[in-house]
């Protein structure tokens, strides 16, 4: 970007401003310094209401209003089960006692199947089961509203936290890679009473 030269009116204005200034160190020698070259930034022509030059902007309250990823929100939940068992679970050392695969199902088919499976597993005294949802397809339908990837992946944790399943589910965590990773959930059930 090339710098432009000062116009005569600008040069005259600068000289008037320079005459009204005081030196910081008046005892030192006075030397004629060349006029500074103008910066390439342009000053705004319009003033902004409620804002003064060199004033800092107020910090924003939050970065964004996008809902967190499902894996982050599940990981942020408090641990409600035995810590030792939870550690084994996260390392993939616990073998699931039952498995439900929801691949290819719609939400209308998957919700009743999940309810039947979890309630039956609890009746049979099982403690830890695996629910496979899949990660979902990457598709962009071109609409104005974005579609989440993996509808079942996002809805299964919500279904597990609402009645009647909330009464029997103790903990929901993302499965270890050998059991499906982000496309599956470990569901740790409460003991039968």
Buried (B, 14 or more C-beta within 10 A) or exposed (E): EEEEEBEEEEEEEBEEEEEEEEEEEEEEEEEEEEEEEEEEEEEEEEEEEEEEEEEEEEEEEEEEEEEEEBBEEBEEEEBEBEEEBBEBBBEBEBEBBBBBBBEEBEEEEBBEBBBEBBBEBBEEEBBBBBBBBBBBEEEEEEEEEEEEBBBBBBBBBEBBEEEEBEEBBBBBBBBBEEBBEBBBBBBBBBEEE
